[in-house]
Amino acid sequence: MTTRAILVCLAAVAFLIAAPAAHADILELKDGRLVEGTVVKDGESYFVTDRYGVVEIAAEDVTSFEQGVSVDDRIQAFLAK
């Protein structure tokens, strides 16, 4: 590799590391699991879209719904207590 190619690769890695984390919606389920993605409520169901596809979750299984928060942010807030 040339010096220029190495510098371009290092710049790309630095950019990816410095990029802010994406914020998504979070559903907390009755069994304690967290489901993260883009959430849309339709009637008695929540539809969660993430990089793997779409999943339907019954509203009765959901204890809370937070918009625009990532799991990483939630963990950091918990650890800061």
Buried (B, 14 or more C-beta within 10 A) or exposed (E): EEEEEEEEEEEEEEEEEEEEEEEBBBBBBEEEEEBBBEBEEEEEBBBBBEEEEEEEBEEEBBEEBBEEBBEEBBEEEEEEE
